[in-house]
Amino acid sequence: MAEIALGVVPIFFGAVRGFSLLRDKLHLLRHYRKEVKWLRTKVEVQSLCFKSEVHHIIIDILDTRTAQSLITDDDHTYWKDKDLEGQLRRHMGELHPEFHRALEEVKKALMQIEAKLAVFATPDTTSPIFQATKDKFRLAFRKEEYKEDIAELKEWVAELKRIRKLARAMQKSAVLRGKETEKENSECVVEMEQPFERDLGVVKQYRRLRHLSSSCQSVLERWTCSSSAHSYHGGRLLAGQSPRQDSIFLVLETSGRQDSGTLSTRLLFKVQSQPLGLLTPESLSHASFEDLDGPSPKRKRLSSGCQAPVREQPREMASLCQQLQACSVASCARSLMYVDLQLRERVQFEAKPQEPEVAGDWDMRKPVPLTQLLGCSPHSIILDRERVQLALAVLRATLTNHSTPAWPEGCLLEGIALFQDEKGEINVSSMLNTLNIPVVIGGGDSPDMDMDAESVTVSEEELRFTYGIRNLTLYRLGTAFLSIGLWNAVDWKDVAAVRRKAAALDSLGTKFKDTVERLLYSNFGVDTTDLNDERLQVEILRTVVAPLEQRAKSRR
């Protein structure tokens, strides 16, 4: 009986699905005129929206009288005038190729769906029975295709609207910059200088951290051993925390075989640096690397019973692998120092730091890639405000590492990871402080790094001149924000899909959507797209970080 039941159940559910599908088809056959009218209404609405966008653009570039004449007369001779095309090109600027493409796509989609619906008889005409029957069956089996065409038309109209608004904002910004007299600019200057001065200190902190990250990478390249038995030298840089003026946190790791055994060492370090003073022959006679006598003045209090290591006589510099092993088995924290004469810096590595933000019990052996979390159900593991905080952490990681060796080119979303707790559970709220990016030393490949091999094959010139991407780093950052907003990984190389999804983004609020579009199009109201420029960084802090921090505090 059980076998019979198991055989009957699939047949029953298949029959139910077939009946439901048949019922929908019969409904379309009975009410096909009403359905055709509904489809035509949808197309007409999008056609009116398209004309409205064109009229808005005409109003922006022409005087009121001429614009009104063109709006009321679709056959006006000025529509074909070359002067109109020139004014349109000047108004759009860098956005003109995108605008032209969106315009052509709207026309193409509109003509395509209108041609498909034209085969149906109009409501006020009587068609032969054979033709009516043919129309009914055509609608019953192709309605979903028509709906998809209308949805595509709607997306391109939304893209045209976005380009029109962006061009208007850029023109307003250009007008403000073009005013020459101090009297005309006085109020604007007062409003802009205050946030600039407030955020300039944070920008300088980011610059110091970028310098420290580069110095740390340079030191590690010189410090690492050259043993062929070691398959990997590297680690993870904690990059999502609030900016600190004097230190970064780094998980160093080596793996391979040594002395007929398996070597795998992993340890957390706090890294600081300070410029060297006047060099003397005595200071140069010591080894580049040495243990410090006692705890650093900036180091947190060590656990009770822990003694500082005894200073040894100057000796040949030990390799990174040897120092990691010594620190990992030591009963107390150790501070190691490397003097880089080329950079004229003293870089200090403090093992097992006790800072509260990194003192949690984290399993650093296997980071969880952010792309893996994006595949989970969002509401089961993360709140909306935590998604905003995660996006802010990714932004801070970019601002502090965008021009350093620790941030591989083309590895924005794929290289980001978080540490789990010791139980292997995913708790994003408590994991935000552990957001990290890979650090590879000596040109090796990270064993847990999900690099996109095709990302390096896309030409930066092609992205700029074909798609109008002004800053590739900000574009990839915007794609990461979009992925967090949708909670689904988005392929940054599919530029058209990225822009359509960004235009339709409706999660995490309007401010988050505006932030995504600002990053994708590098639209920050300054005449530069160089991320090293302090003006651009200040605008990012003012228009992205501040609103999102406020949103993260208010959103549940």
ZATORPA-810430 format. One line per field, with one value per residue (C-alpha): residue number from 1; residue in three letters; x, y, z. Coordinates in steps of 0.05 Angstrom, whole numbers, m for minus. Layout:
BEGIN
pos: (NUM; ...)
code: (ALA; ...)
px: (X; ...)
py: (Y; ...)
pz: (Z; ...)
// end
This chain:
BEGIN
pos: (1; 2; 3; 4; 5; 6; 7; 8; 9; 10; 11; 12; 13; 14; 15; 16; 17; 18; 19; 20; 21; 22; 23; 24; 25; 26; 27; 28; 29; 30; 31; 32; 33; 34; 35; 36; 37; 38; 39; 40; 41; 42; 43; 44; 45; 46; 47; 48; 49; 50; 51; 52; 53; 54; 55; 56; 57; 58; 59; 60; 61; 62; 63; 64; 65; 66; 67; 68; 69; 70; 71; 72; 73; 74; 75; 76; 77; 78; 79; 80; 81; 82; 83; 84; 85; 86; 87; 88; 89; 90; 91; 92; 93; 94; 95; 96; 97; 98; 99; 100; 101; 102; 103; 104; 105; 106; 107; 108; 109; 110; 111; 112; 113; 114; 115; 116; 117; 118; 119; 120; 121; 122; 123; 124; 125; 126; 127; 128; 129; 130; 131; 132; 133; 134; 135; 136; 137; 138; 139; 140; 141; 142; 143; 144; 145; 146; 147; 148; 149; 150; 151; 152; 153; 154; 155; 156; 157; 158; 159; 160; 161; 162; 163; 164; 165; 166; 167; 168; 169; 170; 171; 172; 173; 174; 175; 176; 177; 178; 179; 180; 181; 182; 183; 184; 185; 186; 187; 188; 189; 190; 191; 192; 193; 194; 195; 196; 197; 198; 199; 200; 201; 202; 203; 204; 205; 206; 207; 208; 209; 210; 211; 212; 213; 214; 215; 216; 217; 218; 219; 220; 221; 222; 223; 224; 225; 226; 227; 228; 229; 230; 231; 232; 233; 234; 235; 236; 237; 238; 239; 240; 241; 242; 243; 244; 245; 246; 247; 248; 249; 250; 251; 252; 253; 254; 255; 256; 257; 258; 259; 260; 261; 262; 263; 264; 265; 266; 267; 268; 269; 270; 271; 272; 273; 274; 275; 276; 277; 278; 279; 280; 281; 282; 283; 284; 285; 286; 287; 288; 289; 290; 291; 292; 293; 294; 295; 296; 297; 298; 299; 300; 301; 302; 303; 304; 305; 306; 307; 308; 309; 310; 311; 312; 313; 314; 315; 316; 317; 318; 319; 320; 321; 322; 323; 324; 325; 326; 327; 328; 329; 330; 331; 332; 333; 334; 335; 336; 337; 338; 339; 340; 341; 342; 343; 344; 345; 346; 347; 348; 349; 350; 351; 352; 353; 354; 355; 356; 357; 358; 359; 360; 361; 362; 363; 364; 365; 366; 367; 368; 369; 370; 371; 372; 373; 374; 375; 376; 377; 378; 379; 380; 381; 382; 383; 384; 385; 386; 387; 388; 389; 390; 391; 392; 393; 394; 395; 396; 397; 398; 399; 400; 401; 402; 403; 404; 405; 406; 407; 408; 409; 410; 411; 412; 413; 414; 415; 416; 417; 418; 419; 420; 421; 422; 423; 424; 425; 426; 427; 428; 429; 430; 431; 432; 433; 434; 435; 436; 437; 438; 439; 440; 441; 442; 443; 444; 445; 446; 447; 448; 449; 450; 451; 452; 453; 454; 455; 456; 457; 458; 459; 460; 461; 462; 463; 464; 465; 466; 467; 468; 469; 470; 471; 472; 473; 474; 475; 476; 477; 478; 479; 480; 481; 482; 483; 484; 485; 486; 487; 488; 489; 490; 491; 492; 493; 494; 495; 496; 497; 498; 499; 500; 501; 502; 503; 504; 505; 506; 507; 508; 509; 510; 511; 512; 513; 514; 515; 516; 517; 518; 519; 520; 521; 522; 523; 524; 525; 526; 527; 528; 529; 530; 531; 532; 533; 534; 535; 536; 537; 538; 539; 540; 541; 542; 543; 544; 545; 546; 547; 548; 549; 550; 551; 552; 553; 554; 555; 556)
code: (MET; ALA; GLU; ILE; ALA; LEU; GLY; VAL; VAL; PRO; ILE; PHE; PHE; GLY; ALA; VAL; ARG; GLY; PHE; SER; LEU; LEU; ARG; ASP; LYS; LEU; HIS; LEU; LEU; ARG; HIS; TYR; ARG; LYS; GLU; VAL; LYS; TRP; LEU; ARG; THR; LYS; VAL; GLU; VAL; GLN; SER; LEU; CYS; PHE; LYS; SER; GLU; VAL; HIS; HIS; ILE; ILE; ILE; ASP; ILE; LEU; ASP; THR; ARG; THR; ALA; GLN; SER; LEU; ILE; THR; ASP; ASP; ASP; HIS; THR; TYR; TRP; LYS; ASP; LYS; ASP; LEU; GLU; GLY; GLN; LEU; ARG; ARG; HIS; MET; GLY; GLU; LEU; HIS; PRO; GLU; PHE; HIS; ARG; ALA; LEU; GLU; GLU; VAL; LYS; LYS; ALA; LEU; MET; GLN; ILE; GLU; ALA; LYS; LEU; ALA; VAL; PHE; ALA; THR; PRO; ASP; THR; THR; SER; PRO; ILE; PHE; GLN; ALA; THR; LYS; ASP; LYS; PHE; ARG; LEU; ALA; PHE; ARG; LYS; GLU; GLU; TYR; LYS; GLU; ASP; ILE; ALA; GLU; LEU; LYS; GLU; TRP; VAL; ALA; GLU; LEU; LYS; ARG; ILE; ARG; LYS; LEU; ALA; ARG; ALA; MET; GLN; LYS; SER; ALA; VAL; LEU; ARG; GLY; LYS; GLU; THR; GLU; LYS; GLU; ASN; SER; GLU; CYS; VAL; VAL; GLU; MET; GLU; GLN; PRO; PHE; GLU; ARG; ASP; LEU; GLY; VAL; VAL; LYS; GLN; TYR; ARG; ARG; LEU; ARG; HIS; LEU; SER; SER; SER; CYS; GLN; SER; VAL; LEU; GLU; ARG; TRP; THR; CYS; SER; SER; SER; ALA; HIS; SER; TYR; HIS; GLY; GLY; ARG; LEU; LEU; ALA; GLY; GLN; SER; PRO; ARG; GLN; ASP; SER; ILE; PHE; LEU; VAL; LEU; GLU; THR; SER; GLY; ARG; GLN; ASP; SER; GLY; THR; LEU; SER; THR; ARG; LEU; LEU; PHE; LYS; VAL; GLN; SER; GLN; PRO; LEU; GLY; LEU; LEU; THR; PRO; GLU; SER; LEU; SER; HIS; ALA; SER; PHE; GLU; ASP; LEU; ASP; GLY; PRO; SER; PRO; LYS; ARG; LYS; ARG; LEU; SER; SER; GLY; CYS; GLN; ALA; PRO; VAL; ARG; GLU; GLN; PRO; ARG; GLU; MET; ALA; SER; LEU; CYS; GLN; GLN; LEU; GLN; ALA; CYS; SER; VAL; ALA; SER; CYS; ALA; ARG; SER; LEU; MET; TYR; VAL; ASP; LEU; GLN; LEU; ARG; GLU; ARG; VAL; GLN; PHE; GLU; ALA; LYS; PRO; GLN; GLU; PRO; GLU; VAL; ALA; GLY; ASP; TRP; ASP; MET; ARG; LYS; PRO; VAL; PRO; LEU; THR; GLN; LEU; LEU; GLY; CYS; SER; PRO; HIS; SER; ILE; ILE; LEU; ASP; ARG; GLU; ARG; VAL; GLN; LEU; ALA; LEU; ALA; VAL; LEU; ARG; ALA; THR; LEU; THR; ASN; HIS; SER; THR; PRO; ALA; TRP; PRO; GLU; GLY; CYS; LEU; LEU; GLU; GLY; ILE; ALA; LEU; PHE; GLN; ASP; GLU; LYS; GLY; GLU; ILE; ASN; VAL; SER; SER; MET; LEU; ASN; THR; LEU; ASN; ILE; PRO; VAL; VAL; ILE; GLY; GLY; GLY; ASP; SER; PRO; ASP; MET; ASP; MET; ASP; ALA; GLU; SER; VAL; THR; VAL; SER; GLU; GLU; GLU; LEU; ARG; PHE; THR; TYR; GLY; ILE; ARG; ASN; LEU; THR; LEU; TYR; ARG; LEU; GLY; THR; ALA; PHE; LEU; SER; ILE; GLY; LEU; TRP; ASN; ALA; VAL; ASP; TRP; LYS; ASP; VAL; ALA; ALA; VAL; ARG; ARG; LYS; ALA; ALA; ALA; LEU; ASP; SER; LEU; GLY; THR; LYS; PHE; LYS; ASP; THR; VAL; GLU; ARG; LEU; LEU; TYR; SER; ASN; PHE; GLY; VAL; ASP; THR; THR; ASP; LEU; ASN; ASP; GLU; ARG; LEU; GLN; VAL; GLU; ILE; LEU; ARG; THR; VAL; VAL; ALA; PRO; LEU; GLU; GLN; ARG; ALA; LYS; SER; ARG; ARG)
px: (0; 56; 87; 21; 13; 83; 67; m1; 21; 66; 12; m39; 4; 21; m53; m65; m11; m37; m108; m83; m46; m105; m151; m106; m104; m180; m187; m143; m183; m248; m222; m169; m194; m189; m119; m97; m124; m86; m20; m31; m45; 21; 59; 24; 43; 116; 112; 86; 141; 192; 164; 162; 237; 253; 212; 248; 315; 290; 269; 338; 377; 331; 296; 224; 191; 230; 221; 146; 142; 179; 137; 71; 94; 126; 138; 175; 234; 281; 277; 323; 368; 442; 445; 398; 444; 503; 468; 446; 518; 544; 490; 504; 579; 611; 541; 524; 544; 503; 444; 448; 449; 391; 351; 362; 345; 279; 261; 279; 240; 180; 177; 185; 128; 82; 95; 77; 12; m7; m27; m87; m151; m170; m229; m275; m268; m301; m254; m272; m280; m217; m176; m205; m190; m119; m110; m136; m87; m30; m44; m53; 15; 55; 30; 91; 136; 98; 103; 179; 185; 145; 189; 252; 222; 207; 279; 307; 259; 283; 355; 340; 309; 370; 418; 375; 376; 450; 465; 422; 460; 527; 506; 484; 551; 588; 549; 567; 640; 638; 618; 678; 660; 669; 603; 564; 603; 606; 546; 565; 638; 616; 572; 625; 686; 658; 646; 712; 750; 712; 726; 797; 823; 790; 819; 889; 878; 860; 924; 966; 935; 948; 1021; 1026; 994; 1044; 1103; 1080; 1074; 1144; 1174; 1140; 1167; 1238; 1226; 1196; 1239; 1255; 1243; 1214; 1181; 1133; 1072; 1043; 1064; 1010; 951; 889; 887; 830; 805; 733; 743; 738; 801; 858; 915; 972; 960; 930; 915; 942; 935; 1001; 1004; 1055; 1041; 1083; 1133; 1196; 1242; 1202; 1139; 1080; 1087; 1025; 1028; 976; 979; 947; 992; 983; 1027; 1053; 1107; 1147; 1199; 1272; 1310; 1382; 1419; 1486; 1539; 1520; 1447; 1467; 1512; 1453; 1411; 1350; 1305; 1306; 1261; 1243; 1264; 1197; 1125; 1113; 1084; 1024; 1013; 955; 971; 993; 963; 990; 1053; 1077; 1150; 1181; 1233; 1306; 1343; 1393; 1457; 1452; 1446; 1429; 1357; 1309; 1258; 1184; 1167; 1216; 1189; 1117; 1134; 1169; 1112; 1058; 1090; 1110; 1070; 1065; 1058; 1121; 1138; 1181; 1213; 1239; 1282; 1273; 1331; 1303; 1237; 1271; 1218; 1216; 1158; 1135; 1095; 1060; 1036; 971; 945; 892; 849; 775; 754; 799; 802; 743; 747; 751; 769; 821; 837; 781; 751; 680; 678; 627; 601; 582; 541; 506; 478; 442; 372; 385; 332; 357; 427; 429; 386; 378; 419; 474; 474; 486; 542; 572; 571; 605; 659; 672; 676; 727; 768; 770; 789; 846; 874; 854; 925; 965; 993; 944; 885; 892; 867; 799; 786; 738; 679; 713; 771; 730; 717; 696; 719; 672; 669; 701; 635; 632; 567; 553; 536; 545; 531; 591; 634; 634; 699; 734; 721; 787; 822; 879; 952; 998; 1074; 1126; 1080; 1044; 970; 925; 895; 828; 823; 768; 799; 761; 809; 771; 772; 843; 826; 777; 811; 804; 803; 746; 705; 717; 705; 652; 612; 632; 660; 702; 734; 739; 751; 689; 649; 669; 653; 585; 574; 592; 541; 490; 505; 495; 430; 403; 438; 459; 527; 525; 576; 610; 631; 558; 553; 484; 454; 489; 459; 389; 390; 416; 360; 308; 340; 286; 317; 352; 320; 329; 395; 426; 402; 430; 496; 500; 488; 539; 592; 575; 578; 631; 581; 607; 605; 680; 723; 765; 756; 824; 811; 876; 849; 828; 769; 738; 750; 717; 656; 651; 652; 600; 552; 561; 591; 552; 482; 494; 519; 456; 414; 450; 432; 359; 343; 325)
py: (0; 47; 37; 51; 115; 138; 127; 162; 224; 252; 238; 275; 337; 337; 336; 394; 435; 418; 437; 504; 519; 498; 543; 603; 589; 583; 649; 682; 651; 678; 748; 758; 827; 852; 823; 854; 921; 914; 900; 959; 1004; 983; 999; 1066; 1085; 1070; 1108; 1169; 1162; 1160; 1223; 1257; 1243; 1271; 1333; 1343; 1341; 1391; 1439; 1433; 1451; 1501; 1565; 1561; 1584; 1537; 1478; 1490; 1490; 1424; 1391; 1410; 1392; 1324; 1343; 1408; 1419; 1435; 1362; 1345; 1406; 1391; 1448; 1410; 1349; 1394; 1424; 1355; 1330; 1389; 1380; 1306; 1311; 1243; 1213; 1224; 1153; 1123; 1168; 1152; 1078; 1081; 1123; 1072; 1014; 1047; 1059; 988; 957; 1002; 986; 912; 906; 951; 907; 844; 874; 903; 834; 834; 866; 932; 932; 972; 925; 858; 804; 738; 678; 645; 708; 717; 644; 652; 715; 680; 623; 670; 710; 647; 620; 685; 730; 718; 738; 803; 817; 806; 855; 907; 896; 907; 970; 995; 982; 1022; 1080; 1080; 1080; 1140; 1177; 1163; 1190; 1252; 1267; 1254; 1301; 1355; 1347; 1351; 1414; 1447; 1428; 1457; 1523; 1529; 1518; 1567; 1627; 1673; 1727; 1716; 1750; 1699; 1641; 1666; 1627; 1564; 1568; 1576; 1514; 1471; 1491; 1469; 1395; 1395; 1415; 1365; 1307; 1325; 1294; 1227; 1231; 1240; 1179; 1138; 1163; 1143; 1074; 1065; 1084; 1036; 980; 991; 994; 930; 894; 918; 894; 826; 818; 827; 788; 724; 663; 635; 562; 523; 476; 530; 533; 597; 660; 711; 726; 768; 843; 866; 924; 939; 974; 1047; 1084; 1083; 1133; 1088; 1015; 960; 887; 830; 755; 725; 654; 605; 535; 479; 426; 436; 385; 325; 352; 396; 470; 513; 575; 630; 689; 757; 819; 892; 932; 1002; 1044; 1107; 1145; 1135; 1191; 1210; 1146; 1132; 1080; 1046; 1039; 1012; 959; 921; 871; 896; 853; 844; 828; 887; 886; 897; 913; 972; 1034; 1030; 956; 934; 901; 829; 771; 759; 716; 734; 755; 796; 757; 767; 808; 766; 788; 816; 759; 745; 765; 707; 692; 707; 633; 624; 686; 663; 596; 628; 676; 622; 577; 634; 638; 714; 767; 787; 851; 845; 903; 910; 970; 986; 1030; 1039; 1068; 1100; 1069; 1025; 976; 941; 876; 861; 789; 771; 842; 853; 907; 895; 899; 841; 801; 757; 681; 676; 617; 646; 581; 586; 654; 656; 690; 746; 715; 653; 694; 729; 662; 652; 677; 748; 752; 688; 714; 791; 852; 911; 957; 904; 902; 977; 969; 914; 961; 1015; 965; 948; 1022; 1034; 975; 1007; 1077; 1049; 999; 1020; 1037; 987; 918; 887; 903; 859; 890; 862; 826; 871; 827; 760; 772; 798; 750; 746; 702; 654; 640; 578; 540; 552; 592; 652; 714; 774; 824; 802; 787; 857; 875; 816; 837; 822; 821; 775; 793; 751; 754; 733; 728; 665; 651; 649; 579; 607; 667; 664; 705; 718; 699; 740; 804; 821; 810; 868; 930; 992; 1034; 991; 1000; 1075; 1091; 1038; 1041; 1109; 1081; 1138; 1102; 1026; 1020; 1061; 1022; 955; 984; 1005; 934; 907; 954; 931; 858; 873; 911; 853; 802; 766; 769; 813; 804; 871; 856; 856; 932; 937; 888; 924; 991; 963; 928; 991; 1032; 982; 973; 983; 952; 989; 1055; 1113; 1137; 1069; 1068; 1138; 1115; 1056; 1101; 1153; 1099; 1066; 1132; 1168; 1224; 1265; 1336; 1346; 1353; 1291; 1216; 1203; 1166; 1194; 1265; 1291; 1329; 1265; 1229; 1285; 1283; 1207; 1217; 1272; 1241; 1167; 1152; 1203; 1186; 1111; 1116; 1154; 1102; 1045; 1075; 1085; 1022; 959)
pz: (0; 17; m52; m85; m44; m62; m135; m133; m95; m151; m202; m158; m149; m223; m239; m191; m224; m293; m273; m245; m310; m352; m310; m323; m397; m400; m363; m416; m472; m443; m426; m479; m500; m429; m422; m488; m465; m399; m436; m483; m424; m392; m456; m463; m391; m405; m470; m433; m381; m437; m469; m401; m391; m460; m444; m378; m415; m467; m411; m380; m444; m480; m463; m439; m504; m550; m502; m499; m575; m580; m526; m559; m630; m642; m715; m700; m748; m690; m668; m727; m719; m707; m657; m612; m614; m596; m536; m513; m518; m478; m425; m416; m418; m400; m393; m466; m490; m434; m450; m524; m510; m461; m512; m567; m521; m501; m573; m592; m534; m547; m621; m607; m557; m598; m659; m620; m593; m661; m687; m639; m662; m631; m582; m628; m687; m701; m726; m758; m713; m741; m727; m657; m640; m665; m623; m561; m566; m582; m519; m476; m494; m501; m446; m401; m460; m468; m393; m395; m454; m415; m353; m396; m425; m355; m333; m391; m378; m305; m330; m375; m315; m273; m326; m335; m259; m255; m313; m280; m214; m250; m287; m221; m190; m250; m245; m171; m186; m244; m202; m196; m147; m72; m58; m99; m67; 5; 33; m5; 19; 92; 87; 53; 95; 162; 144; 105; 167; 211; 164; 145; 210; 193; 122; 151; 196; 134; 100; 160; 161; 87; 98; 157; 117; 59; 108; 142; 75; 55; 121; 115; 44; 71; 135; 106; 95; 26; 43; m15; 34; 56; 11; 37; 74; 88; 132; 140; 154; 200; 159; 178; 245; 260; 238; 289; 285; 306; 294; 251; 268; 226; 230; 204; 178; 150; 126; 96; 117; 159; 193; 168; 199; 183; 200; 208; 251; 257; 305; 315; 317; 331; 284; 297; 265; 280; 239; 257; 289; 274; 253; 287; 273; 339; 319; 251; 281; 312; 275; 239; 281; 357; 416; 459; 532; 565; 548; 504; 539; 492; 505; 548; 615; 607; 646; 716; 722; 652; 649; 593; 552; 570; 519; 480; 448; 378; 329; 257; 240; 248; 194; 200; 207; 266; 301; 292; 323; 381; 395; 389; 442; 489; 554; 549; 495; 458; 421; 360; 322; 252; 232; 159; 138; 68; 93; 154; 199; 260; 254; 317; 319; 385; 390; 424; 435; 488; 455; 469; 396; 376; 441; 424; 417; 342; 299; 253; 217; 165; 150; 124; 55; 50; m14; 26; 75; 16; m5; 61; 79; 104; 158; 191; 204; 199; 214; 166; 210; 213; 137; 137; 188; 144; 84; 126; 147; 74; 58; 114; 89; 20; 45; 88; 38; m33; m56; m14; m32; 18; m29; m91; m156; m175; m109; m72; m56; m68; m19; 40; 97; 170; 227; 261; 335; 363; 358; 283; 288; 245; 285; 239; 294; 334; 272; 243; 279; 246; 173; 139; 72; 49; 54; 10; 23; m27; m87; m64; m68; m8; 2; 22; m25; m76; m132; m196; m251; m304; m263; m286; m359; m363; m390; m347; m410; m438; m375; m376; m449; m464; m400; m372; m307; m279; m219; m219; m144; m127; m179; m148; m79; m104; m131; m62; m30; m81; m64; 10; m5; m47; m2; m64; m99; m162; m218; m226; m298; m321; m320; m351; m300; m242; m263; m273; m206; m172; m203; m177; m108; m55; 8; 66; 48; m1; 29; 18; m55; m66; m37; m84; m144; m120; m115; m182; m220; m176; m168; m109; m137; m142; m204; m190; m187; m155; m89; m61; m67; 2; m28; m55; 10; 50; 4; 14; 89; 85; 35; 49; 117; 158; 129; 135; 206; 224; 187; 223; 290; 273; 232; 270)
// end
